[in-house]
Amino acid sequence: MGTSSTFSTSNTHVKYNITVNQNLQNVSNNCSNVSVYVKFWRDNSGYTTYGSGTCYCKINGTTYSATVSPSQKITDSGINLFSKTLDIYHNNDGTKTLTCSAWISMDTPLSSNEQSYSQTLSTIPRASKPTLSSSSVTMGNSVTVSTNRASSSFTHYLLAHSFYAKAISVKKVTTNKSKKTAGIDKVIWKSAKAKMQATLSLTDKNYKAQPLRRVYINKKNKNKKTARNTYNV
C-alpha cells in the first residue's frame, strides 16, 4: 500500500525502508489488518553484509523486535529483516494514519538511527447519513428518505419494516396519557392479544393516515367548549 523513502545506516552502502500493506478492513470492529515490513539491501553488487543483532520496529506506538542471524545476508537483492501482521484500530470517525519507525543494531558492526514513516489507511465507513426531503410533513402526505450509503456493503432498511418498530409504535399508543381514548375507528387496544394483533397488522403498504377527530367537551359553569383531538397510529 505504501513504502517509505530510503533510510541510511552506519554503512554507506546499506539502506532500508518500511512498507505498510493494508490487508483488509473490519467494519464492525473499526480496525484494519496490516502487515509491516522492514527491508534492507546494499546499493552495490558483489558485496554481502551479515552478522548477529536485532531489527526494531515501532508500530502505532508499540515497539517490536526481530532477531537477525548471520544466515540472513544483506545483498543488492534485498531482504526483509522484520515483518509483522496485526490489527490496527481506527479513530471514531473511521480515519487512521499509521506511524511506523525502524532501526537496527548488529555486531557487523551495522547500526542506524530510528527513522519513521507514516501511512494513511483507507477510511472505514462508520455510518450512513439519512436525510428527509422535508424537515416537516403533514400527516398523510409523502416524504422521501434518502441515504448516502457510506459503504457498498451496508444494507439499509426503513424502520417501518421492523417488527420491533411496529411493536414500539403500539406500545407508545397504549401507554401514553390518551391510551383510554379511541380514535375515529373507536378501537382501543387493551389486552396483550389485541396489542399483538395490532402490531402484526401494521404495514406500510398503501398506508394512508386517517384524519384527526375533534371532539368538543362541555365544561361546567362555562359557555365555551374545549376541543380535544384524538388520533390513530
GUFI-644077 format. One record per residue: z, y negated, x negated of N, C-alpha, C, O in turn. Coordinates in steps of 0.2 Angstrom, whole numbers, padded with zeros to 4 digits. Last residue first. Layout:
# GUFI-644077
Z/Y/X/Z/Y/X/Z/Y/X/Z/Y/X
...
END
This chain:
# GUFI-644077
0075/-0027/0264/0073/-0026/0257/0066/-0027/0256/0063/-0026/0251
0077/-0040/0276/0077/-0033/0274/0075/-0033/0266/0074/-0038/0263
0089/-0053/0281/0083/-0051/0278/0083/-0043/0277/0088/-0040/0277
0095/-0068/0290/0095/-0061/0288/0089/-0058/0286/0083/-0061/0288
0102/-0083/0292/0096/-0079/0290/0098/-0072/0288/0103/-0071/0284
0109/-0093/0304/0111/-0088/0299/0104/-0084/0298/0101/-0082/0303
0114/-0110/0309/0109/-0105/0308/0111/-0100/0303/0114/-0102/0297
0125/-0115/0321/0124/-0114/0314/0119/-0108/0313/0119/-0103/0317
0124/-0128/0333/0124/-0121/0331/0123/-0120/0324/0119/-0124/0321
0135/-0141/0340/0129/-0139/0336/0130/-0131/0334/0135/-0128/0335
0146/-0144/0347/0140/-0144/0351/0134/-0141/0347/0129/-0138/0349
0161/-0135/0346/0156/-0138/0343/0150/-0138/0347/0148/-0133/0350
0171/-0126/0350/0173/-0133/0350/0167/-0137/0347/0169/-0143/0344
0165/-0113/0341/0170/-0115/0346/0171/-0123/0345/0171/-0125/0339
0147/-0111/0339/0154/-0112/0336/0158/-0115/0341/0156/-0119/0345
0134/-0099/0341/0138/-0104/0344/0145/-0105/0341/0148/-0099/0339
0121/-0096/0330/0128/-0094/0332/0132/-0100/0335/0132/-0105/0331
0105/-0091/0328/0109/-0096/0329/0116/-0094/0332/0116/-0090/0337
0095/-0082/0316/0100/-0081/0322/0105/-0087/0322/0108/-0089/0318
0080/-0079/0310/0085/-0084/0310/0089/-0083/0317/0086/-0083/0322
0074/-0067/0299/0076/-0068/0306/0081/-0073/0307/0086/-0072/0303
0060/-0068/0288/0067/-0068/0290/0068/-0069/0297/0063/-0071/0301
0046/-0055/0288/0049/-0062/0289/0057/-0062/0290/0059/-0057/0292
0044/-0042/0277/0045/-0044/0283/0048/-0051/0283/0052/-0052/0279
0032/-0039/0264/0039/-0041/0266/0039/-0043/0273/0034/-0047/0275
0022/-0025/0262/0022/-0032/0264/0029/-0034/0267/0032/-0031/0271
0014/-0013/0252/0021/-0016/0255/0020/-0023/0257/0016/-0027/0253
0005/-0004/0248/0004/-0008/0254/0010/-0011/0257/0011/-0012/0263
0017/0004/0238/0010/0005/0241/0010/0001/0248/0013/0002/0253
0029/0004/0234/0026/-0002/0233/0019/-0002/0236/0015/-0007/0235
0043/0011/0243/0037/0011/0240/0033/0005/0239/0034/0000/0243
0057/0020/0250/0054/0013/0247/0048/0015/0243/0048/0020/0239
0062/0032/0253/0056/0029/0257/0053/0023/0254/0048/0021/0256
0072/0035/0245/0066/0039/0244/0060/0036/0248/0054/0037/0247
0081/0025/0250/0079/0025/0243/0073/0029/0242/0068/0026/0239
0084/0030/0263/0081/0023/0261/0078/0022/0254/0073/0020/0253
0090/0042/0260/0083/0042/0264/0080/0035/0263/0074/0035/0262
0101/0037/0254/0097/0041/0250/0090/0041/0253/0085/0041/0250
0107/0030/0265/0106/0027/0259/0100/0030/0254/0096/0027/0252
0109/0041/0274/0105/0035/0276/0103/0031/0269/0097/0029/0269
0119/0048/0267/0112/0051/0268/0107/0046/0270/0101/0046/0268
0129/0040/0266/0126/0042/0260/0119/0044/0261/0115/0043/0257
0129/0028/0280/0130/0034/0277/0127/0035/0270/0122/0032/0269
0122/0015/0282/0129/0016/0281/0131/0022/0278/0135/0022/0273
0111/0003/0284/0112/0010/0280/0119/0010/0279/0122/0007/0274
0104/-0003/0299/0110/-0003/0294/0111/0003/0290/0111/0008/0294
0091/-0011/0307/0094/-0005/0304/0099/-0007/0299/0098/-0011/0295
0084/-0021/0314/0090/-0019/0317/0093/-0012/0314/0096/-0008/0317
0073/-0026/0308/0072/-0020/0311/0078/-0017/0314/0078/-0011/0316
0078/-0038/0304/0074/-0039/0310/0072/-0032/0313/0071/-0031/0319
0094/-0032/0298/0088/-0037/0298/0084/-0036/0304/0087/-0034/0309
0111/-0032/0301/0105/-0029/0301/0099/-0034/0300/0100/-0040/0302
0126/-0033/0292/0121/-0037/0296/0114/-0034/0295/0112/-0034/0290
0134/-0028/0283/0135/-0026/0290/0130/-0029/0295/0131/-0029/0301
0131/-0034/0271/0130/-0027/0272/0130/-0024/0279/0127/-0019/0281
0133/-0047/0266/0129/-0046/0273/0128/-0039/0274/0123/-0037/0278
0139/-0046/0254/0143/-0048/0259/0140/-0047/0266/0143/-0047/0271
0133/-0030/0247/0134/-0037/0247/0138/-0039/0253/0139/-0035/0258
0130/-0016/0248/0137/-0018/0245/0138/-0026/0245/0143/-0028/0243
0117/-0014/0252/0123/-0010/0256/0130/-0012/0253/0135/-0010/0256
0109/-0021/0243/0109/-0022/0250/0115/-0020/0254/0117/-0023/0259
0112/-0014/0231/0113/-0021/0232/0113/-0023/0239/0118/-0027/0241
0108/-0001/0234/0115/-0002/0233/0116/-0010/0234/0122/-0011/0236
0094/-0003/0235/0098/-0001/0241/0105/-0002/0240/0108/-0004/0245
0091/-0006/0222/0089/-0011/0227/0093/-0009/0233/0096/-0014/0237
0095/0005/0215/0099/-0001/0214/0098/-0006/0219/0102/-0010/0222
0085/0014/0219/0092/0015/0221/0097/0009/0220/0101/0008/0224
0074/0008/0214/0075/0008/0221/0082/0009/0223/0084/0007/0228
0078/0010/0200/0077/0003/0203/0077/0003/0210/0080/-0001/0213
0078/0024/0200/0084/0021/0199/0083/0013/0201/0088/0011/0204
0064/0027/0202/0069/0029/0207/0075/0025/0206/0078/0023/0211
0052/0015/0198/0058/0019/0196/0062/0021/0201/0064/0017/0206
0042/0007/0201/0040/0014/0201/0046/0018/0200/0046/0024/0200
0047/-0006/0199/0046/-0004/0206/0045/0004/0207/0046/0007/0212
0046/-0009/0186/0052/-0006/0188/0052/-0003/0195/0056/0001/0198
0031/-0004/0179/0034/-0009/0183/0041/-0005/0186/0040/0001/0188
0030/0002/0163/0030/0004/0170/0033/-0002/0173/0038/-0005/0171
0021/0005/0148/0025/0001/0152/0024/0003/0159/0019/0005/0162
0021/0012/0132/0019/0013/0139/0023/0009/0143/0030/0010/0143
0016/0010/0115/0020/0008/0121/0017/0010/0128/0011/0009/0128
0006/0011/0106/0010/0017/0108/0015/0016/0113/0018/0021/0116
0001/-0001/0103/-0003/0003/0107/0001/0010/0109/-0002/0013/0114
0014/-0014/0105/0011/-0008/0102/0007/-0004/0106/0008/-0003/0112
0016/-0024/0114/0017/-0025/0107/0014/-0020/0103/0013/-0021/0097
0009/-0030/0127/0009/-0023/0124/0010/-0023/0117/0005/-0023/0113
0010/-0041/0134/0006/-0042/0128/0005/-0035/0125/0002/-0034/0120
0009/-0041/0152/0012/-0039/0146/0008/-0039/0140/0002/-0037/0141
0010/-0048/0169/0006/-0046/0163/0011/-0045/0157/0017/-0047/0156
0010/-0047/0186/0014/-0046/0180/0010/-0044/0174/0006/-0039/0175
0006/-0058/0199/0004/-0054/0194/0009/-0054/0188/0011/-0059/0185
0011/-0058/0216/0012/-0061/0210/0009/-0056/0204/0010/-0050/0205
0008/-0062/0233/0007/-0058/0227/0009/-0061/0221/0008/-0068/0221
0020/-0064/0246/0014/-0066/0243/0014/-0062/0236/0019/-0059/0234
0032/-0060/0251/0027/-0058/0254/0020/-0059/0251/0015/-0056/0252
0041/-0075/0247/0042/-0068/0248/0036/-0066/0253/0034/-0069/0258
0033/-0085/0235/0036/-0084/0242/0036/-0077/0244/0031/-0073/0242
0038/-0087/0218/0033/-0085/0223/0037/-0084/0230/0042/-0082/0230
0039/-0095/0202/0042/-0094/0209/0036/-0091/0213/0031/-0093/0213
0031/-0095/0191/0038/-0094/0190/0042/-0093/0196/0048/-0091/0196
0017/-0084/0191/0020/-0090/0193/0028/-0089/0192/0030/-0083/0193
0013/-0073/0184/0008/-0078/0185/0011/-0084/0188/0008/-0089/0188
0025/-0068/0171/0023/-0069/0178/0017/-0074/0179/0017/-0079/0175
0025/-0057/0157/0025/-0064/0160/0023/-0063/0167/0020/-0058/0169
0034/-0047/0144/0030/-0048/0151/0031/-0055/0153/0035/-0059/0152
0032/-0043/0129/0035/-0049/0132/0031/-0049/0139/0026/-0052/0139
0038/-0028/0120/0033/-0032/0123/0036/-0038/0127/0042/-0037/0129
0047/-0026/0105/0047/-0027/0112/0041/-0031/0114/0039/-0035/0111
0044/-0023/0091/0051/-0022/0094/0051/-0022/0102/0054/-0018/0105
0034/-0016/0079/0034/-0019/0086/0041/-0018/0089/0043/-0012/0089
0036/-0019/0062/0037/-0014/0068/0038/-0017/0074/0042/-0021/0075
0025/-0025/0050/0030/-0026/0055/0030/-0021/0061/0025/-0018/0063
0023/-0017/0035/0020/-0019/0041/0025/-0019/0046/0030/-0016/0047
0031/-0025/0021/0030/-0020/0025/0026/-0022/0032/0028/-0027/0034
0028/-0034/0007/0029/-0035/0014/0027/-0029/0018/0021/-0027/0017
0036/-0032/-0008/0030/-0030/-0004/0032/-0030/0003/0038/-0028/0005
0040/-0037/-0025/0041/-0037/-0018/0035/-0036/-0014/0030/-0038/-0015
0047/-0033/-0040/0041/-0033/-0036/0043/-0033/-0029/0047/-0029/-0027
0054/-0036/-0057/0054/-0035/-0049/0047/-0036/-0046/0043/-0039/-0049
0062/-0029/-0071/0057/-0033/-0068/0055/-0031/-0061/0055/-0025/-0060
0073/-0029/-0084/0072/-0027/-0076/0067/-0032/-0074/0068/-0038/-0074
0066/-0026/-0100/0070/-0029/-0095/0069/-0027/-0088/0064/-0024/-0087
0065/-0010/-0109/0062/-0016/-0105/0067/-0019/-0102/0073/-0017/-0100
0061/0001/-0123/0066/-0002/-0118/0062/-0007/-0114/0056/-0009/-0116
0062/0014/-0134/0057/0010/-0129/0062/0008/-0124/0066/0011/-0121
0062/0021/-0151/0065/0018/-0145/0060/0014/-0141/0055/0012/-0143
0066/0032/-0141/0060/0032/-0145/0060/0027/-0151/0058/0030/-0156
0076/0033/-0132/0078/0033/-0139/0072/0033/-0143/0073/0034/-0149
0074/0021/-0118/0073/0028/-0121/0075/0027/-0128/0075/0022/-0131
0075/0014/-0103/0079/0014/-0109/0078/0021/-0112/0080/0026/-0109
0067/0003/-0091/0068/0009/-0094/0072/0008/-0101/0072/0003/-0104
0066/-0004/-0074/0067/-0004/-0081/0068/0002/-0084/0069/0007/-0081
0062/-0012/-0059/0062/-0006/-0063/0063/-0008/-0070/0061/-0014/-0072
0064/-0016/-0041/0064/-0018/-0048/0064/-0012/-0052/0067/-0007/-0050
0058/-0021/-0025/0060/-0016/-0030/0060/-0019/-0037/0056/-0023/-0038
0060/-0027/-0009/0060/-0029/-0016/0062/-0023/-0020/0068/-0020/-0019
0051/-0028/0006/0055/-0024/0002/0054/-0026/-0005/0049/-0027/-0008
0053/-0037/0021/0050/-0037/0014/0054/-0033/0009/0060/-0035/0008
0050/-0034/0038/0054/-0032/0032/0050/-0033/0025/0044/-0031/0025
0052/-0036/0056/0049/-0038/0049/0053/-0035/0043/0059/-0033/0044
0059/-0034/0067/0054/-0029/0065/0050/-0030/0058/0047/-0026/0056
0069/-0041/0070/0063/-0043/0073/0057/-0039/0071/0051/-0040/0073
0080/-0036/0063/0080/-0035/0070/0073/-0037/0074/0071/-0034/0079
0072/-0028/0048/0076/-0033/0052/0075/-0032/0059/0071/-0029/0062
0071/-0010/0045/0068/-0017/0045/0073/-0022/0049/0079/-0020/0051
0076/0002/0033/0077/-0001/0039/0074/-0008/0039/0075/-0012/0034
0067/0014/0025/0069/0008/0024/0070/0004/0031/0065/0004/0035
0069/0031/0018/0068/0026/0024/0071/0019/0023/0077/0019/0020
0060/0037/0004/0066/0035/0008/0065/0031/0014/0059/0028/0014
0056/0044/-0011/0054/0043/-0005/0060/0042/0000/0065/0046/-0001
0052/0040/-0028/0057/0042/-0023/0054/0040/-0016/0051/0035/-0016
0050/0042/-0046/0047/0042/-0039/0052/0044/-0034/0057/0048/-0035
0046/0039/-0063/0051/0038/-0057/0047/0038/-0051/0041/0035/-0050
0036/0040/-0071/0042/0042/-0074/0048/0042/-0068/0053/0044/-0069
0019/0045/-0070/0025/0042/-0066/0031/0045/-0069/0033/0051/-0068
0008/0040/-0083/0012/0045/-0080/0018/0042/-0076/0020/0036/-0078
-0008/0038/-0091/-0003/0036/-0087/0002/0041/-0084/-0001/0047/-0084
-0018/0039/-0101/-0019/0041/-0094/-0014/0039/-0089/-0015/0039/-0083
-0013/0035/-0113/-0018/0030/-0109/-0019/0032/-0102/-0022/0029/-0098
0004/0041/-0111/-0003/0041/-0115/-0007/0035/-0111/-0004/0032/-0106
0019/0048/-0113/0016/0042/-0111/0009/0041/-0115/0010/0040/-0121
0025/0063/-0108/0022/0059/-0113/0018/0054/-0110/0015/0054/-0105
0038/0073/-0105/0034/0068/-0101/0031/0062/-0106/0035/0058/-0108
0045/0080/-0114/0039/0083/-0112/0035/0078/-0107/0029/0079/-0106
0057/0073/-0117/0051/0072/-0122/0045/0076/-0119/0039/0074/-0122
0062/0066/-0101/0062/0071/-0106/0056/0070/-0111/0051/0067/-0109
0071/0055/-0091/0065/0056/-0095/0066/0060/-0100/0070/0059/-0105
0079/0055/-0075/0079/0057/-0082/0072/0058/-0085/0068/0061/-0082
0080/0041/-0065/0077/0047/-0066/0077/0049/-0074/0076/0044/-0078
0090/0032/-0052/0088/0033/-0059/0084/0040/-0060/0085/0044/-0055
0093/0017/-0042/0092/0025/-0043/0089/0026/-0050/0087/0021/-0053
0102/0005/-0034/0099/0007/-0040/0099/0015/-0040/0104/0018/-0039
0098/-0005/-0020/0102/0001/-0022/0098/0004/-0028/0092/0004/-0028
0090/-0015/-0015/0097/-0017/-0017/0101/-0011/-0020/0107/-0012/-0023
0078/-0010/-0013/0081/-0013/-0007/0089/-0014/-0009/0093/-0013/-0005
0079/-0001/-0027/0075/-0001/-0021/0080/-0004/-0015/0085/-0001/-0014
0078/-0001/-0044/0082/-0003/-0039/0078/-0004/-0033/0073/-0008/-0033
0076/0012/-0056/0073/0008/-0051/0078/0006/-0045/0081/0010/-0043
0075/0017/-0073/0079/0015/-0067/0074/0011/-0062/0070/0008/-0064
0074/0031/-0083/0070/0026/-0080/0074/0024/-0074/0076/0028/-0070
0081/0036/-0099/0081/0035/-0091/0077/0030/-0089/0076/0024/-0092
0078/0048/-0112/0080/0042/-0109/0081/0042/-0102/0081/0047/-0098
0068/0054/-0125/0073/0055/-0120/0076/0049/-0118/0077/0044/-0122
0050/0054/-0128/0057/0054/-0130/0062/0055/-0124/0059/0057/-0119
0034/0047/-0132/0039/0051/-0129/0046/0051/-0132/0047/0048/-0137
0018/0041/-0133/0025/0039/-0134/0029/0044/-0130/0027/0045/-0124
0003/0043/-0142/0007/0045/-0137/0014/0043/-0138/0017/0042/-0144
-0015/0038/-0144/-0008/0037/-0146/-0003/0040/-0140/-0005/0040/-0135
-0028/0038/-0140/-0026/0041/-0146/-0019/0041/-0148/-0017/0044/-0154
-0030/0020/-0134/-0031/0028/-0133/-0029/0031/-0140/-0029/0028/-0145
-0019/0008/-0126/-0024/0010/-0132/-0024/0018/-0132/-0019/0021/-0130
-0010/0005/-0117/-0016/0002/-0116/-0021/0003/-0122/-0026/0000/-0123
0000/0018/-0109/-0002/0015/-0116/-0009/0011/-0114/-0013/0014/-0111
0010/0018/-0095/0004/0020/-0099/0004/0016/-0105/0007/0011/-0106
0020/0022/-0081/0020/0020/-0087/0013/0022/-0091/0011/0028/-0089
0026/0018/-0064/0021/0022/-0068/0020/0018/-0075/0020/0012/-0076
0036/0022/-0051/0036/0018/-0057/0031/0021/-0063/0033/0027/-0065
0035/0022/-0034/0033/0025/-0040/0033/0020/-0046/0032/0014/-0045
0041/0025/-0018/0041/0020/-0023/0040/0024/-0030/0043/0029/-0031
0037/0027/-0001/0038/0030/-0007/0037/0025/-0013/0032/0021/-0012
0045/0025/0015/0041/0023/0010/0042/0027/0004/0047/0030/0003
0046/0024/0032/0047/0029/0027/0042/0027/0021/0036/0026/0022
0055/0011/0041/0048/0014/0038/0050/0019/0033/0055/0018/0029
0063/0008/0057/0063/0009/0050/0056/0012/0048/0052/0014/0052
0067/0008/0071/0066/0002/0067/0066/0003/0060/0069/-0001/0056
0069/0019/0078/0074/0018/0073/0073/0012/0069/0077/0010/0065
0057/0018/0086/0064/0019/0089/0069/0017/0085/0074/0014/0087
0047/0018/0076/0048/0013/0081/0055/0013/0084/0058/0007/0084
0045/0022/0061/0049/0025/0066/0051/0019/0071/0055/0015/0069
0030/0024/0051/0035/0020/0054/0038/0024/0060/0035/0028/0063
0025/0030/0035/0025/0030/0042/0030/0026/0045/0035/0024/0041
0023/0025/0021/0020/0032/0024/0019/0032/0031/0014/0033/0034
0019/0013/0010/0022/0014/0017/0019/0020/0020/0013/0020/0023
0022/0013/-0007/0017/0016/-0001/0021/0016/0005/0027/0019/0005
0022/0003/-0021/0026/0005/-0015/0021/0007/-0009/0016/0003/-0008
0023/0004/-0038/0019/0005/-0032/0023/0006/-0026/0028/0011/-0027
0025/-0005/-0053/0028/-0002/-0047/0024/-0002/-0042/0020/-0007/-0040
0021/-0002/-0071/0020/-0006/-0064/0024/-0002/-0059/0026/0004/-0060
0020/-0005/-0089/0022/-0001/-0082/0021/-0005/-0076/0020/-0011/-0077
0015/-0001/-0106/0015/-0005/-0100/0018/-0001/-0094/0018/0005/-0094
0014/-0001/-0123/0017/0002/-0117/0018/-0002/-0111/0022/-0007/-0112
0011/-0010/-0134/0006/-0006/-0131/0008/-0001/-0125/0004/0002/-0122
0023/-0016/-0138/0017/-0020/-0135/0012/-0016/-0132/0008/-0019/-0128
0038/-0010/-0133/0032/-0008/-0137/0026/-0012/-0134/0025/-0011/-0128
0047/-0015/-0124/0048/-0017/-0131/0042/-0015/-0135/0041/-0017/-0141
0035/-0020/-0111/0041/-0016/-0113/0042/-0019/-0121/0038/-0023/-0123
0028/-0028/-0096/0028/-0026/-0103/0035/-0023/-0105/0040/-0023/-0101
0019/-0025/-0081/0025/-0027/-0084/0025/-0024/-0091/0022/-0019/-0093
0006/-0030/-0070/0008/-0026/-0076/0014/-0029/-0080/0014/-0035/-0081
0011/-0032/-0053/0007/-0034/-0059/0009/-0029/-0064/0014/-0026/-0064
0012/-0019/-0041/0014/-0025/-0044/0009/-0026/-0050/0005/-0023/-0051
0004/-0013/-0026/0006/-0012/-0033/0007/-0019/-0037/0004/-0023/-0036
0004/-0006/-0010/0004/-0012/-0014/0006/-0010/-0021/0011/-0006/-0022
0000/0006/-0004/0000/0000/0000/0000/-0006/-0004/-0003/-0011/-0003
END
